[in-house]
Amino acid sequence: MLTIGPKATHYKLHLSEVVETRQQLDVDAFMRQHGWLHIGNKDLDLTGIIQARRYASRACSGEIRILIVDASGDKTGMIDGLAQEGDQLFFLHDGATSEQPPRYAPLRQEIKRVLRNLQTLKGPAHPDLGVAGPLICHIDATLPWSDL
């Protein structure tokens, strides 16, 4: 009985990694489907643990940088590192784009996390994303983000 706590914590961390990996694969497939190829990652912290994915397309000069933002809001502070001069920055939350980052209500987010974990075999719901890219590309309007 004394090992239930560490096992539950390990399971929760592992399940979070599985969900984030699945979300990343979904984002990669979505971007590839719309002509944007993964060209690398951008470190958003000193350790290189938190990384945004970088995508490029012949349709627009520059690159799109995307960070999967976890439901706890822990990575929201890293969003500032996504945008460069001349970029637009927006967020995808529950399938809708917004200029404002999602507001995280701990109880609501915990319920969503539990429901997502139950759906892991089917695939997670819409990922929460921070997205930055060249303003001239109008990526908030030209890509069907609600399909992701």
Secondary structure, DSSP 8 states (H G I E B T S, - for coil): -TTHHHHHHHHHHHHHHHHHHHHHHHHHHHHHHTT-EEEEEEE-STTS-SEEEEEEETTEEEEEEEEE--TT-TTGGGGGGT--TTEEEEEEETTEEESS-----HHHHHHHHHHHHHTTTT--S---EEEEEEGGG-HHHHS-GGG-
